Amino acid sequence: MEQFVVNAKIRKEAGKRVSKQLRAEGRIPAIAYNEKGESIMLDVDAAEFSKAWRSITPTTLINLKIDGQDNMAYIQDTEYDIKTDKNLHADFHIVSGTKPITAVLKMHYSGTPVGVLKGGFMVKHVPDVKLKALPADMPVSISADVSKVEIGQKFTVADLGLSDKVTILSKPTAVIVSIAPPRK
């Protein structure tokens, strides 16, 4: 997957007047937090940020270049104006890469279960899974291949088959998908 780069500059001034002036110049005010809880005020190019923000998931690492220095970071939050279709503010979380992070990822399903092809109904139980891993090892998304699930069978969290570097914090016996028998 493409590594997104967001260039940023450290800013000294804060407030509404400064924020409005930045937005008028095609930039947006931002703040970056590190693992120690320290913060840095930034300004980033609005178009560059918007391109990255629209193309990634909450667990996608980006390269946040602060005054030319590379940092691994997540886009933690953004303030978005739906009327003007523009981002107004951004929050980044800078990670060192040596400390594990925890994330809750939504389930995506691939394949059509065999049981559904035989007339059964797919019932989705668990909408997301909680994981812990180093930032570089954290999956961007989770996809469950449910194509082999028969009528009466269950696909559990333990059946996901994730990397050994990822720890599943959700209950392993939690049912993700089951196939109910056809109604008579």
Phi, psi and omega in degrees: 000148181296135176272117180278139178243128176240117179275137182222155175237143176288135177244149183261329186262150178229169176121170183296317183299315180294317180298316179297319180296318178299314181297325178293334180270005180083022179237162177231146176288147180212167176220142179239130178252143175256182184292342179272354181092003178282152181234153178229128176279133183228167163226137184234157177292126185297317182292318180297316179295316182299319179299315179292314184299323181282346187250358186240170175255171179297342180252019177271123176283138175241165174263107178265105181269106179262111184049042177089350181268128181285138175220136173279131183209161172248149169278110186279318183198161175211148173261123188235133178261110184292332181291316183264354181058045181225149172278137182256333184201153179223146174240131178244151174239110181275131180242151181277332182095353181254348181252127180296148177242160178245138180215149174251118183249138177287147179279138171240147184243139177232147179085157175257122181301142178302321180298328178289321178295336179267008176106357180283175180240133178278126179247121180267127184254301185261117182280340182210166182227138179264129184232158174224130180194168171293150183307321181289336182265348183292126178293148179287323177208165178241128178237126178261121177277101184261015186295338183261005183280124181267171176299131180088351180268163180233146174249116186256173178300323180296337181279357184295326178067049178279169180302153177294340181279352181252127177261127178271119180269342176289159180297123183298334181272000180296132182277126178272310182219141170227158179247116180275148179293157180295149178282146181255000000 
